[in-house]
Amino acid sequence: MVVGANGLISSQLILDGLSQAVLIFDDENRLVAENAAARAVIGADLKLIRAEGWAAAAVLFNSRATETVESLRARATEGRYPVRFYIYRAGERVPAWMTVLRPNDGSRLTMITIELPDWTALTDLVDRYLDEVRDVVSSTKGHTELIEQIALAKEGEAVNRRLGGFTRLILIHMHRLGRLTQLMHRLEQIKTGQIRDYVARSRQKIVLRDFFEDFLESLDEDTLVDPESDAGDPRKRIRAVIPGRIAVAASQQHFAYILRDILRNAIMYSMKASPIKVIAYAHPKENSVEIDIIDEGYGIRQSECERVFQPYERSRQPQVIAEFGYGMSLYLCKHEVEGMNGRIWFESDEGVGTTFSIKLPAWTDDSSSG
């Protein structure tokens, strides 16, 4: 029981106020507590769990699982921290936690908490994707029909100019569709809880200087910046200061995604001739590496700072609105950096520039086993 301003508040009221689904089993494997979120997530199966207790929950949660709930409970009993696992509900892979509690009376309680996934961002992006596909199909069909008509007309010099304009429009549509497809793939990994598993499997030693040299060679205007933007050759603007021995433990694919997105923003939201610096530092005491990406661009208004890592929240500054974007890249970068046990933050002054900083675990001899 908890004492509040209006007297006693029941523990059940506290449980029902939680956003996670909660199930608590006693020493005799009976279900002794549940909350409103659990009733919403588990539905009709909860009636069977009330009647059969832990045995019914085990059957339900062991479906398609890679580790049994009995094994999970054993690990939670031996350890000091909650054990993470996944269950499947309505075809979705849902993150959950198992914790063993020991009240003062010497008994043992097993608590299972189930996260309620927020699919809003993915649903919105799928809707955007479908709209984009419809527009691309319609526009490409119209453009190809016009190209055919122009080619048949044989208008000489005018044909080349008009064909060039139509093919550029098709290139822009296809580039944006490809980028949106990649954003959907990255968001799916995050929302389905796959990101940490993928990073754990693909973690490797990334020597930053070598990686960045290869990364720069792979860049060109069409792949880094939207084709409609006049960015010139972005490689001429980027200056890197990276000590040769610095290495991080990370997923190479996701690290490349993150660098590409932050550099794209730095290029698009700054003057064409202004420099962009990439500086790396080792933090031996923290066993981490910091990468700063510094531009001398338009900066971010103080009133916009809280929206930077939110999905679909683009700055309302005129220079930003003028450039094409989906408002998803920094949201994805934040989750991907955190999925690699890192941190991302920024400092910005409007009209002066912005520094995005990424801190990732440094590579050590035992990183491959972690």
Secondary structure, 3 states (H helix, E strand, C coil): CEEECCEEECHHHHHHCCCCEEEEECCCCCEEEECHHHHHHHCCHHHHHHHHCHHHHHHHHHCCCCCCHHHHHHHHHHCCCCEEEEEEECCEEEEEEEEEECCCCCCCEEEEEECCCCCHHHHHHHHHHHHHHHHHHHHHHHHHHHHHHHHHHCCCHHHHHHHHHHHHHHHHHHHHHHHHHHHHHHHHHHHCCCHHHHHHHHEEEEEHHHHHHHHHHCCCHHHHCCCCCCCCCHHHHEEEECCCCCEEEEEHHHHHHHHHHHHHHHHHCCCCCCCEEEEEEEEHHHCEEEEEEEECCCCCCHHHHHHCCCCCCCCCCHHHHCCCCCCCHHHHHHHHHHHCCCEEEEEEECCCEEEEEEEEEECCCCHHHC
